[in-house]
Amino acid sequence: MSKRYPLLLVVLFFCLCVSTRASAVLTIEITGGVKAGMPIAVVPFEWRGQGAPPVDLRNVIAADLHRSGRFDILPVEDFLSRPSDDREVRYKDWRLIKAEALVVGQMKALGGNRFEVRFQLFDVFQEKQLAGYRWEVDATRLRKIAHQTSDHIVKALIGKGPAFDSRIAYVTVEQVASKGPTYRLMVADSDGFSPREILLSSDPILSPAWSPDGRYLAYVSFEDGWSKVVLQEIDTGNRVKMSEYPGINGAPAWSPDGQQLALSLSHEGNSEIYVMDIKSRRVQRLTHHSAIDTEPAWAPNGRSLIFTSDRSGRPQIYRVPTAGGKAVRLTFEGRENSRPSMSPDGKNLLMVTNNGNGHQIGVFSMSNKRLRTLTSGPLDESPTFAPNGSMALYATKRGGRELLEVVSADGRARQALRFQQGAVRSPAWSPVNR
């Protein structure tokens, strides 16, 4: 079909299509610090085993807490002592370096590739324990335990739900001489480690979206020469083509109950917003306009959809009831706003915004209608909220390379997830692992 790439551009409004070599080797780079976060000391976990521990739990936890933007991770070299449990904690040591919270723990080899992990969290000024857990796991689950520990710490100290024990999906592109680009749909831990290939294709893969139970990914594939929406079970690899109408089939988004997909389809003319019942495949059209309507996202209550439309002349964000009705414009600040997603509590809207200085990631408050930029651009795109709304993952381009970055919801902290040789794009943050 000759129109495959023009259709691709319409679906995304703007799409970066530079093909470079991809690599599974990941480097985490801290690109923005926290100046007003809670000072917290994370002590290296005591290792009780031979040789070096298989995972540095302290470093995983510290990186997680930094990404949240809510903590100032105190340097290990400033520690006056290194306790591993409550019996060894001297609170005055930590008050002297201005720590407000303290994390200690141990990891013990049990044999048979199994390990015991313990951690404790303390309030330094109240001199009391706030949380503590023990696990017995094999080596493959050690990083998962570190992420769960981070979630327990965040919950105890600031009341936020879990986010780190989750996964991300993304697309890499590898340019092979004389063969053209190779696209890979990947799934990894929330910090980019333990990557796993879900799909390998010589055709573009776009817009991965997680089901609410984390079992499936919906995405756009250009196999056979035109766009189609595919549903794939992650563990088994089973694939089902859900939508392959003539024209555009794009931008899938799962309903909160996992029973429906919102889509951008053009088989009746212009690109419009539709909702498909997954079991019956029956579709309901929600928008009726001569402009381009695309990139739908569900409100947490499932009663409305947020989407991008250029019906005002430039891309802006609109909302339409899922029961049908008139679309209402939400964003007026900024020359262009697109690619919306709503926070889990429904209070904020994440989007790509352009005020004339390139594309940046912004947060729009649903209560006061103010738009605040989180990133500096100029080529930031595809933002996705963490499961608790405390962070955003997005694709960007730095120094001619495509990579992923994580920014805290207040913009105070940022980390880059950089593949050594590669192009990585179209991220999607999963629900918390179940």
N, C-alpha and C positions, 0 to 999 in steps of 0.2 A: 504494500500500500504506500503510495508516494507521499502521503501527508503525515507519515509517522512522526517526524521530528518537529514540524510546525505544531502538531497536536500536543507534543510533549511540552513545548514552550507555553502553550495556552494553559495547560493544567497547572503549571507552577508559577505563572506570571514572569518569574525570572528564574533561570536555572543555570548553574555553573557547570559547564560541560568540558572542562579541561581534563584530559586523561593522562595520568602519571602512574608510576609504578607503585603498587601497594605492598605493604609488609605487615606481618602479624606481630612484629616486635614493637612494643609500646614503651614510650617514655612519658612520664608524668612531669610536667614543668609548672611550677608555681609562678604565675604571671602577675598576680595581684595579692597584696597582703591585707591582713585584718588589723585595723588600727584601734578599734573600739570594742573588740570582742572580750568575752570572759576569759581571764587568764587561767589556763588549765595546764597541769603538769601530767604528762603521760610517761610513766616510768617504764624503761625496757623490761619486758616480762622475764622473770627468772627462768632459765632453761635448765631442766633436769634430764639430761640425756647425753649421748655421745656426739662429738663433733658439733657442727653448727645446727641450729633449729631449721626445719624445712621452710618456715615462714616467719618473717619478722613481724609479729603481731602488733608491736608498738607502732611501727612505721605505717602499717595499714590503717590503724585507728587514728593516728595523728593526721594522716592525709584526708581521711573521711571528715574529721572534725573541722579541718581547715576549709574544706569545700563548702561546708554549711554556712560559712561567713559569720558565725556566732561566737567563735572562740579564737583566742590568741594562744597558740601552742608555744609554751615556754621551752627554750633550748635545753637539751639534756646536759650540756656542759655547765649549766648554772645550778644543777641539783646539788644539794649538800648531803644527800643520802639517797639510797636506792632501795627502798623497802619492796618486799614482794607480797606482804599480807598485812592485816590490821595490827598484828603484834609488833611490827617493826616501824610503824608510822609514828614520827615525831612531828606534830603539827607545827611547832615553831620553825622547823626547817623550811616549811613551805610558805609560812607567812613572811619569812624574811625575803623570799624571792617574789612575794606578792601573788602567789597562786591562790585562787579562790576554790578550785576543785583539784582533786588528785585521783589518778587512776593507777592501780598497781595490779600485778597478776603473775601467774606462773604457767608454764607449759611443761608437762612431764611426759616422757616417752614411756608407753606401757608395753611395748613389744607388739609384733604383728602389724606394724604400720599404724598403730592406734596411739592416741594421745589424750591426756587429760588437760583441760584448760580451765583456769579459774581467773576471775577478775573481780575487783572491788572498786567502787567509786565512793569518794569521801568529800564532804563539805569541810573545807579547811577551817573556816571561822567558827562554825558550829561544832566542829570536832566530832562528827558523826558520819556513819556510813549511810549512803543514799541508795546503793544498789550493789548486788553481788550475785554472780552466777557461776555454775560449774557445768562443764560438758565433757563427754567422752566421744571422740570422733576419730575417723581415719584422716590421713594426710590430705585427701582431696577436699575435705570440708573445713580446713583450717582458716582459709581466707573468708569463707562464709561466716565462721564464728567471729572473726575479727569485725566484719561488717555488722553482725548482730550486736556485738558489744558496743559499737559506735551508736547504733540505734537506741540501745538501753541508756547510754550516757545522755544523748540528746533528749530523750523522753524525761529522764529524771531531772535534768537541769533546766530545760526551757519548755517542756511540755509538748514538744512536737512529736508526731507519729513517726513510724519507721520510714526510711528512704534508702539506706545504704545496702540492705539485703535485698537487692533488686537487680535487674539486668537492663542492658541497653541493646538496641538493634541499630545497625547502620549498614551503609553500602560502601564497599571499596571498589576502586577501579584500577586495573593493571593494564598498561599498554604493552603489548607484546609485538615485537617487530614483525611486520608482514601479516600479522593475524588480526590486528585491530584490538579494541579494548575488551577486556574481560571483567565482568561485573560479579561481585560476590555479596550476597546478603549474609551478614554476620550477626551473631549474638554473643555478648560478653557480660562479665560482671559489671556492676555500676561504675567501677573505676577503670574499666577497659581491659582488665586482666581476664585470663582464661577464654580467649576468643574461640568461637566455634562457627564453622561454615554451615549455613543453612541452605544456600542455593548458589550454584555456579552457572553463569549465563554469558553468552556473547551479545545479548541484547540488554538495553538499559533496564534497571530496576529502580523504582521510585517509591517514596512515601510509605515505608513500613509502619504499621499500626498494630499495637498489642491488644489482644482480647482482654477483658477485665479479669479473667482467671489466669492469664499469663500462659495459656496453652497454645495459642494460635497467633500467627501474624497474618494480617492482610496487607497486600502491597500491590503496586502496579508493575506489570511486566509487559515488555514490548515484543515478546516471543511471537513468531509467525508474522511479524511486520506491522502490528498495530497494538494499541494499548488495550489491556484487559486487567480486571481486578481479580487477584488470586488469593485464596485462603489456604494457608499451610499450617499443619500441625507440627510444632517444633520438634517434639521427641521422635515421631515416626517418619516425618518427611512427607506425609500424605498431602496432596495438593488438590484443590478443587477450583475451577474457574467459575467465579461467581457472576461476573458481569463482562460480557464481550459484545456489547451493542455496537453498531456502526458508529464511527466517530470517537469521541473522547470517553474513556472509562477511567476515572481518576480519583485521587484524594480520598481513599477510604478512611472512615472513622467509626469506631465501635460505639454503640449505645452503652450506657452505664450497666444495663442488665445483660449485655452480651447477646441480645436477640436480634439486633438490627445493625445494618451498616448504612451510614450516610455516605453518599457518593456525589461526584460531579460527572454528569452525563450530558451528551450533546445529540443523542439520536433523534430528538424531536426539534432540533434547530440549534440554538445557542447553548452554551454550557450553562446548565441549571443544577440546582440542588435537589437530590432525590433521597428517599429512604427506602432501603431494601430489607424486607423480612428474610432472614437467613434461611429459615426452613422452607418457605414456600417460593422464594426468589421473586415474590411480587414486589413491585416498586411503586412508590407514591411520590409524585412531583410536588415540591414545596415552593419553588420560586417560579415566577413567570415574568421575565423581563428581557428586553433586547440586548442588555449588557452581558458581560461574562460574570457568572456566579460560580465560585469554586471554593476549595479548601474549607469544607465544613468541619465544625468541632461541636461536640455535645456539651450542653450545660450539665452539671452533676446530677440534677434532678430529672434529666431526660425530657423536659418539657419544651425545650427550645434548642435551636441550632445557631451557632455563630458561624459566619462565613465571610469570605472576601468577595467584593463586587466592585466593578469600575463604573457602576451606573451613575455616579456623581462626576464622572470624567477621569478620575484617578482611583486606584485601588483604595478602598476603605472597608471598615468592618461593620457588618449588619447582623441583626438577629431576627429570626423568624420562628414562630411557634411550630412545634412538630405536629400539632393538630391541624395546622393550616392557618393562614391569615397573612396580614401585611408584614413585609419586612421593614424593620426600623433601623436607621443608621445609628451606630454607637460612637464612632470616632470622628472628631472634627479637627483635633489638634494633630499637626503633622501633615506634610504634603501627600504622603502615601503611607498606608498601613495595610498589612496583609499577614497571611499565615497565622491565624489566631488559634490559641488553645486556652482553655479555662482552668484555673487552679482547682484543686479538689474541693475546696470550700466554697467555690463560686464567687469569691470576692474580687479576684483579679484576672486579668486577661493578658496573656503573653502573646507577643506579636513581633513581626518585623516592621520597623518604622523607618521612614526616610524624610528628613527635613531639608534635603538638599546637600547633605554632607555624606552621602552613601547610606547603605543599609545597616541598621543597628538593631539590637534586641531591646524592646521596651516592655514595660508593664503598665497596663491601664487599669485604674481603680474603677470598679463598677459602682461604687458609692459616690465618689466625688467627681468622677469623669476626668480625672487628671492622668496624663501620660508621662511616665518617667523612663528615661533611657538607662539601660544597665551596661551597655558595651560601647566601644568607641568606633566600631565598624572598620573599614567601609564596606566589607563584604560579608556580613553576618546573616545567617539564614536558618530556617528550619528549627525554630526553638521548640522545646518540649519540657514540661514541668516534671520535677521529681514527684514521686508518689505522695509526699507530704506538702508539696508546694514551696519548699524552702530553697530550692535551687532550680536552675534552668540549664539544660544541655542544648548546645546549638552547633551548627557547622560554620566555619569561617575560613578565610584564606589569609595567610601570613607569609610574606616573603616568597610569594609564588607557589606556596604549598597549601593544600586543603587539609584541614584537621578539625578536631572537635574541641570545644572548650566548655567548661562548667563555670557558671557564675552564680553566686548567691542571690537570692531574691531581692536583697537590699543593695546589690552591686558592690559590696565591700570586698569580696574575695573572688579570685578567678584562678582556675587551673586549666592547662592545656593537656589534652590527650593526643599525643603526637606519635604517629607511626613513622619509623625511621626513614622510609622511602616512599611515602605514599599519599594517595588521595583518599579521603574518607568524607562521606557526606550523608545526608538524610537520616539523622539520628532520631530515635524514638525511645523514651524511657518507659520501662515496664511497670506494672503494679509491683507491690512487695511480693517476694517469693513466698509460695505457699507449700 
